[in-house]
Amino acid sequence: MFLHAVELALERGFYHVYDWLATRRRKRLTGEFTSFVKNIAPDAEIVNIMIPGYEELDAWLDIVVPDAREEEISDALSNLRDKFFDDKKFHIGLGITERAQYETTRAKLKFSV
């Protein structure tokens, strides 16, 4: 698998190998993280994914959670994010919003357009 990835990267040009491999790694690890999010909080909704994330972040996820569970889910995802960084050196930023606040913001945006 790795050799195939290297061959594809070399076909795209030697100078872009690192960027290409880094992007593949970011996408793979972000996918792993989103799977964990769904296991921890099946009722959460991932509304935005940015790869790479802001500034030094490898990825950014905006997640909408049920109002009554915001603190519980936020703590669990923050712990998971920290473990992910410690184990894989992958820095993910999280934007966690309660469902009611998210819907209010969306309604305001629709009204102002």
Secondary structure as UniProt FT lines:
FT   HELIX           2..12
FT   HELIX           14..16
FT   HELIX           17..40
FT   TURN            42..43
FT   STRAND          45..50
FT   TURN            55..56
FT   STRAND          59..65
FT   HELIX           67..69
FT   HELIX           70..88
FT   STRAND          92..98
FT   HELIX           99..112
//
